[in-house]
Amino acid sequence: MNCFSPSPVCLTPLLLALLAACGEAPPVTVPAAAPWSDQDEVLFQLREVIKYEQERQQLEQATAEQLQTQEPRQ
């Protein structure tokens, strides 16, 4: 694995570390009219990227497992 390339495998731990560094805590109940801060927007985007990468990795793993279980063509 080359972590110098923008590989999702390398990005996910980095994004999780960024969330931890920001002191990410469970969401606080806020009135609906409260505006988002820049930090809130960044945290939201990081969560979305992490969810996307986790789903993509799960799909990739399922596809690889399916290909391994198929009989080789002759």
A tleap script that builds the chain and sets N, CA, C and O, in Angstrom:
source leaprc.protein.ff14SB
mol = sequence {
  NMET ASN CYS PHE SER PRO SER PRO VAL CYS
  LEU THR PRO LEU LEU LEU ALA LEU LEU ALA
  ALA CYS GLY GLU ALA PRO PRO VAL THR VAL
  PRO ALA ALA ALA PRO TRP SER ASP GLN ASP
  GLU VAL LEU PHE GLN LEU ARG GLU VAL ILE
  LYS TYR GLU GLN GLU ARG GLN GLN LEU GLU
  GLN ALA THR ALA GLU GLN LEU GLN THR GLN
  GLU PRO ARG CGLN
}
set mol.1.N position { 0.849 -1.175 0.000 }
set mol.1.CA position { 0.000 0.000 0.000 }
set mol.1.C position { 0.893 1.235 0.000 }
set mol.1.O position { 1.829 1.340 0.792 }
set mol.2.N position { 0.596 2.151 -0.882 }
set mol.2.CA position { 1.357 3.392 -0.982 }
set mol.2.C position { 0.513 4.524 -0.420 }
set mol.2.O position { -0.429 4.978 -1.069 }
set mol.3.N position { 0.845 4.985 0.786 }
set mol.3.CA position { 0.044 6.030 1.433 }
set mol.3.C position { 0.406 7.422 0.944 }
set mol.3.O position { -0.079 8.411 1.492 }
set mol.4.N position { 1.240 7.515 -0.066 }
set mol.4.CA position { 1.531 8.817 -0.659 }
set mol.4.C position { 0.535 9.143 -1.766 }
set mol.4.O position { 0.449 10.285 -2.217 }
set mol.5.N position { -0.213 8.136 -2.198 }
set mol.5.CA position { -1.266 8.385 -3.178 }
set mol.5.C position { -2.567 8.617 -2.412 }
set mol.5.O position { -2.674 8.209 -1.256 }
set mol.6.N position { -3.549 9.259 -3.026 }
set mol.6.CA position { -4.798 9.543 -2.313 }
set mol.6.C position { -5.707 8.319 -2.219 }
set mol.6.O position { -6.876 8.376 -2.604 }
set mol.7.N position { -5.170 7.225 -1.710 }
set mol.7.CA position { -5.926 5.988 -1.583 }
set mol.7.C position { -6.951 6.110 -0.456 }
set mol.7.O position { -6.630 6.633 0.611 }
set mol.8.N position { -8.184 5.634 -0.677 }
set mol.8.CA position { -9.194 5.683 0.379 }
set mol.8.C position { -8.775 4.921 1.628 }
set mol.8.O position { -9.162 5.284 2.739 }
set mol.9.N position { -7.982 3.864 1.448 }
set mol.9.CA position { -7.517 3.098 2.597 }
set mol.9.C position { -6.656 3.976 3.495 }
set mol.9.O position { -6.675 3.822 4.716 }
set mol.10.N position { -5.906 4.892 2.901 }
set mol.10.CA position { -5.067 5.805 3.674 }
set mol.10.C position { -5.855 7.014 4.152 }
set mol.10.O position { -5.560 7.567 5.211 }
set mol.11.N position { -6.849 7.428 3.385 }
set mol.11.CA position { -7.607 8.629 3.737 }
set mol.11.C position { -8.546 8.408 4.913 }
set mol.11.O position { -8.723 9.312 5.730 }
set mol.12.N position { -9.145 7.240 5.019 }
set mol.12.CA position { -10.120 7.005 6.078 }
set mol.12.C position { -9.513 7.183 7.462 }
set mol.12.O position { -10.095 7.902 8.274 }
set mol.13.N position { -8.364 6.564 7.781 }
set mol.13.CA position { -7.780 6.816 9.109 }
set mol.13.C position { -7.416 8.284 9.315 }
set mol.13.O position { -7.546 8.812 10.419 }
set mol.14.N position { -6.965 8.934 8.259 }
set mol.14.CA position { -6.624 10.348 8.362 }
set mol.14.C position { -7.860 11.173 8.690 }
set mol.14.O position { -7.813 12.049 9.552 }
set mol.15.N position { -8.959 10.898 8.010 }
set mol.15.CA position { -10.196 11.635 8.265 }
set mol.15.C position { -10.721 11.357 9.668 }
set mol.15.O position { -11.215 12.265 10.337 }
set mol.16.N position { -10.617 10.113 10.118 }
set mol.16.CA position { -11.030 9.796 11.482 }
set mol.16.C position { -10.164 10.524 12.500 }
set mol.16.O position { -10.665 10.986 13.525 }
set mol.17.N position { -8.874 10.627 12.225 }
set mol.17.CA position { -7.978 11.361 13.118 }
set mol.17.C position { -8.334 12.841 13.147 }
set mol.17.O position { -8.271 13.475 14.199 }
set mol.18.N position { -8.709 13.394 11.995 }
set mol.18.CA position { -9.117 14.799 11.954 }
set mol.18.C position { -10.370 15.031 12.787 }
set mol.18.O position { -10.472 16.031 13.497 }
set mol.19.N position { -11.318 14.113 12.701 }
set mol.19.CA position { -12.524 14.241 13.518 }
set mol.19.C position { -12.178 14.200 15.002 }
set mol.19.O position { -12.711 14.981 15.791 }
set mol.20.N position { -11.286 13.290 15.379 }
set mol.20.CA position { -10.887 13.191 16.782 }
set mol.20.C position { -10.157 14.452 17.232 }
set mol.20.O position { -10.355 14.919 18.354 }
set mol.21.N position { -9.319 14.998 16.366 }
set mol.21.CA position { -8.570 16.206 16.708 }
set mol.21.C position { -9.491 17.407 16.891 }
set mol.21.O position { -9.174 18.327 17.646 }
set mol.22.N position { -10.610 17.399 16.214 }
set mol.22.CA position { -11.575 18.504 16.339 }
set mol.22.C position { -12.440 18.344 17.579 }
set mol.22.O position { -13.313 19.174 17.834 }
set mol.23.N position { -12.212 17.292 18.350 }
set mol.23.CA position { -13.007 17.073 19.548 }
set mol.23.C position { -14.428 16.667 19.220 }
set mol.23.O position { -15.373 17.066 19.902 }
set mol.24.N position { -14.574 15.880 18.183 }
set mol.24.CA position { -15.903 15.460 17.734 }
set mol.24.C position { -16.625 14.743 18.868 }
set mol.24.O position { -16.087 13.816 19.473 }
set mol.25.N position { -17.821 15.171 19.141 }
set mol.25.CA position { -18.655 14.588 20.176 }
set mol.25.C position { -20.022 14.293 19.564 }
set mol.25.O position { -20.321 14.753 18.462 }
set mol.26.N position { -20.840 13.539 20.264 }
set mol.26.CA position { -22.187 13.307 19.737 }
set mol.26.C position { -22.894 14.636 19.484 }
set mol.26.O position { -22.668 15.608 20.205 }
set mol.27.N position { -23.739 14.681 18.472 }
set mol.27.CA position { -24.398 15.944 18.139 }
set mol.27.C position { -25.249 16.469 19.286 }
set mol.27.O position { -25.909 15.705 19.991 }
set mol.28.N position { -25.221 17.753 19.456 }
set mol.28.CA position { -25.999 18.420 20.490 }
set mol.28.C position { -27.300 18.889 19.858 }
set mol.28.O position { -27.316 19.334 18.711 }
set mol.29.N position { -28.379 18.789 20.603 }
set mol.29.CA position { -29.658 19.255 20.083 }
set mol.29.C position { -29.631 20.775 20.015 }
set mol.29.O position { -29.434 21.455 21.022 }
set mol.30.N position { -29.830 21.290 18.814 }
set mol.30.CA position { -29.766 22.726 18.569 }
set mol.30.C position { -31.055 23.131 17.861 }
set mol.30.O position { -31.596 22.350 17.078 }
set mol.31.N position { -31.547 24.319 18.120 }
set mol.31.CA position { -32.734 24.758 17.380 }
set mol.31.C position { -32.483 24.693 15.876 }
set mol.31.O position { -31.364 24.916 15.415 }
set mol.32.N position { -33.523 24.388 15.125 }
set mol.32.CA position { -33.391 24.217 13.676 }
set mol.32.C position { -32.880 25.473 12.983 }
set mol.32.O position { -32.280 25.376 11.912 }
set mol.33.N position { -33.100 26.634 13.555 }
set mol.33.CA position { -32.707 27.883 12.910 }
set mol.33.C position { -31.241 28.247 13.155 }
set mol.33.O position { -30.740 29.214 12.580 }
set mol.34.N position { -30.555 27.482 14.002 }
set mol.34.CA position { -29.160 27.809 14.312 }
set mol.34.C position { -28.290 27.601 13.076 }
set mol.34.O position { -28.332 26.525 12.479 }
set mol.35.N position { -27.507 28.594 12.677 }
set mol.35.CA position { -26.644 28.450 11.497 }
set mol.35.C position { -25.451 27.541 11.798 }
set mol.35.O position { -25.004 27.414 12.937 }
set mol.36.N position { -24.961 26.921 10.733 }
set mol.36.CA position { -23.786 26.064 10.865 }
set mol.36.C position { -22.538 26.918 10.861 }
set mol.36.O position { -22.440 27.898 10.123 }
set mol.37.N position { -21.592 26.539 11.687 }
set mol.37.CA position { -20.295 27.205 11.640 }
set mol.37.C position { -19.454 26.516 10.563 }
set mol.37.O position { -19.834 25.472 10.034 }
set mol.38.N position { -18.323 27.109 10.255 }
set mol.38.CA position { -17.416 26.489 9.282 }
set mol.38.C position { -16.957 25.127 9.780 }
set mol.38.O position { -16.824 24.186 8.998 }
set mol.39.N position { -16.713 25.023 11.089 }
set mol.39.CA position { -16.273 23.747 11.650 }
set mol.39.C position { -17.377 22.694 11.510 }
set mol.39.O position { -17.093 21.538 11.199 }
set mol.40.N position { -18.628 23.087 11.737 }
set mol.40.CA position { -19.742 22.150 11.561 }
set mol.40.C position { -19.793 21.633 10.129 }
set mol.40.O position { -20.022 20.446 9.899 }
set mol.41.N position { -19.582 22.517 9.181 }
set mol.41.CA position { -19.608 22.122 7.772 }
set mol.41.C position { -18.476 21.147 7.463 }
set mol.41.O position { -18.680 20.153 6.765 }
set mol.42.N position { -17.283 21.431 7.984 }
set mol.42.CA position { -16.132 20.542 7.760 }
set mol.42.C position { -16.405 19.175 8.372 }
set mol.42.O position { -16.147 18.151 7.738 }
set mol.43.N position { -16.921 19.147 9.590 }
set mol.43.CA position { -17.214 17.875 10.239 }
set mol.43.C position { -18.271 17.090 9.464 }
set mol.43.O position { -18.160 15.873 9.319 }
set mol.44.N position { -19.283 17.777 8.974 }
set mol.44.CA position { -20.314 17.120 8.173 }
set mol.44.C position { -19.703 16.512 6.915 }
set mol.44.O position { -19.977 15.360 6.579 }
set mol.45.N position { -18.882 17.282 6.226 }
set mol.45.CA position { -18.256 16.790 4.995 }
set mol.45.C position { -17.343 15.597 5.285 }
set mol.45.O position { -17.325 14.630 4.524 }
set mol.46.N position { -16.586 15.663 6.382 }
set mol.46.CA position { -15.713 14.542 6.744 }
set mol.46.C position { -16.528 13.282 7.023 }
set mol.46.O position { -16.158 12.188 6.598 }
set mol.47.N position { -17.633 13.442 7.737 }
set mol.47.CA position { -18.488 12.281 8.012 }
set mol.47.C position { -19.025 11.677 6.716 }
set mol.47.O position { -19.069 10.457 6.565 }
set mol.48.N position { -19.429 12.529 5.791 }
set mol.48.CA position { -19.959 12.046 4.514 }
set mol.48.C position { -18.885 11.302 3.716 }
set mol.48.O position { -19.164 10.262 3.120 }
set mol.49.N position { -17.677 11.825 3.705 }
set mol.49.CA position { -16.574 11.167 2.987 }
set mol.49.C position { -16.272 9.822 3.622 }
set mol.49.O position { -16.068 8.832 2.919 }
set mol.50.N position { -16.244 9.780 4.949 }
set mol.50.CA position { -15.961 8.524 5.644 }
set mol.50.C position { -17.044 7.495 5.337 }
set mol.50.O position { -16.729 6.341 5.047 }
set mol.51.N position { -18.317 7.894 5.395 }
set mol.51.CA position { -19.407 6.964 5.073 }
set mol.51.C position { -19.276 6.454 3.644 }
set mol.51.O position { -19.431 5.260 3.390 }
set mol.52.N position { -18.990 7.359 2.714 }
set mol.52.CA position { -18.845 6.972 1.311 }
set mol.52.C position { -17.707 5.966 1.153 }
set mol.52.O position { -17.864 4.952 0.472 }
set mol.53.N position { -16.570 6.239 1.774 }
set mol.53.CA position { -15.412 5.353 1.635 }
set mol.53.C position { -15.672 3.999 2.282 }
set mol.53.O position { -15.264 2.970 1.743 }
set mol.54.N position { -16.343 3.984 3.428 }
set mol.54.CA position { -16.651 2.712 4.071 }
set mol.54.C position { -17.594 1.885 3.203 }
set mol.54.O position { -17.397 0.679 3.053 }
set mol.55.N position { -18.613 2.517 2.633 }
set mol.55.CA position { -19.536 1.801 1.753 }
set mol.55.C position { -18.824 1.298 0.504 }
set mol.55.O position { -19.071 0.177 0.059 }
set mol.56.N position { -17.947 2.115 -0.062 }
set mol.56.CA position { -17.213 1.721 -1.255 }
set mol.56.C position { -16.293 0.541 -0.956 }
set mol.56.O position { -16.186 -0.388 -1.756 }
set mol.57.N position { -15.626 0.581 0.204 }
set mol.57.CA position { -14.737 -0.514 0.574 }
set mol.57.C position { -15.521 -1.801 0.800 }
set mol.57.O position { -15.063 -2.880 0.422 }
set mol.58.N position { -16.708 -1.697 1.420 }
set mol.58.CA position { -17.533 -2.882 1.634 }
set mol.58.C position { -17.977 -3.478 0.302 }
set mol.58.O position { -17.959 -4.696 0.123 }
set mol.59.N position { -18.373 -2.621 -0.625 }
set mol.59.CA position { -18.784 -3.088 -1.948 }
set mol.59.C position { -17.609 -3.731 -2.680 }
set mol.59.O position { -17.759 -4.775 -3.315 }
set mol.60.N position { -16.449 -3.103 -2.586 }
set mol.60.CA position { -15.253 -3.643 -3.239 }
set mol.60.C position { -14.893 -5.001 -2.659 }
set mol.60.O position { -14.539 -5.919 -3.399 }
set mol.61.N position { -14.983 -5.136 -1.335 }
set mol.61.CA position { -14.664 -6.401 -0.691 }
set mol.61.C position { -15.682 -7.477 -1.083 }
set mol.61.O position { -15.304 -8.617 -1.352 }
set mol.62.N position { -16.958 -7.123 -1.117 }
set mol.62.CA position { -17.989 -8.088 -1.504 }
set mol.62.C position { -17.789 -8.542 -2.945 }
set mol.62.O position { -17.965 -9.720 -3.255 }
set mol.63.N position { -17.426 -7.622 -3.818 }
set mol.63.CA position { -17.180 -7.969 -5.216 }
set mol.63.C position { -15.982 -8.906 -5.329 }
set mol.63.O position { -16.023 -9.882 -6.078 }
set mol.64.N position { -14.918 -8.611 -4.589 }
set mol.64.CA position { -13.726 -9.459 -4.619 }
set mol.64.C position { -14.044 -10.856 -4.100 }
set mol.64.O position { -13.592 -11.848 -4.673 }
set mol.65.N position { -14.817 -10.941 -3.021 }
set mol.65.CA position { -15.188 -12.245 -2.476 }
set mol.65.C position { -16.056 -13.020 -3.461 }
set mol.65.O position { -15.908 -14.234 -3.602 }
set mol.66.N position { -16.952 -12.325 -4.135 }
set mol.66.CA position { -17.809 -12.985 -5.116 }
set mol.66.C position { -16.978 -13.520 -6.278 }
set mol.66.O position { -17.224 -14.627 -6.757 }
set mol.67.N position { -16.007 -12.752 -6.729 }
set mol.67.CA position { -15.152 -13.200 -7.825 }
set mol.67.C position { -14.311 -14.401 -7.410 }
set mol.67.O position { -14.049 -15.283 -8.227 }
set mol.68.N position { -13.886 -14.445 -6.153 }
set mol.68.CA position { -13.078 -15.566 -5.676 }
set mol.68.C position { -13.897 -16.846 -5.579 }
set mol.68.O position { -13.359 -17.939 -5.760 }
set mol.69.N position { -15.190 -16.724 -5.295 }
set mol.69.CA position { -16.014 -17.923 -5.136 }
set mol.69.C position { -16.505 -18.480 -6.464 }
set mol.69.O position { -16.945 -19.628 -6.529 }
set mol.70.N position { -16.436 -17.683 -7.520 }
set mol.70.CA position { -16.850 -18.169 -8.834 }
set mol.70.C position { -15.816 -19.155 -9.357 }
set mol.70.O position { -14.619 -19.026 -9.099 }
set mol.71.N position { -16.306 -20.136 -10.094 }
set mol.71.CA position { -15.389 -21.106 -10.679 }
set mol.71.C position { -14.587 -20.446 -11.790 }
set mol.71.O position { -15.116 -19.622 -12.537 }
set mol.72.N position { -13.313 -20.804 -11.901 }
set mol.72.CA position { -12.513 -20.239 -12.997 }
set mol.72.C position { -13.007 -20.747 -14.346 }
set mol.72.O position { -13.412 -21.902 -14.476 }
set mol.73.N position { -12.968 -19.880 -15.339 }
set mol.73.CA position { -13.391 -20.262 -16.694 }
set mol.73.C position { -12.336 -21.150 -17.338 }
set mol.73.O position { -11.135 -20.970 -17.136 }
set mol.74.N position { -12.816 -22.113 -18.119 }
set mol.74.CA position { -11.870 -23.002 -18.792 }
set mol.74.C position { -12.025 -22.920 -20.280 }
set mol.74.O position { -11.309 -23.602 -21.014 }
savepdb mol mol.pdb
quit
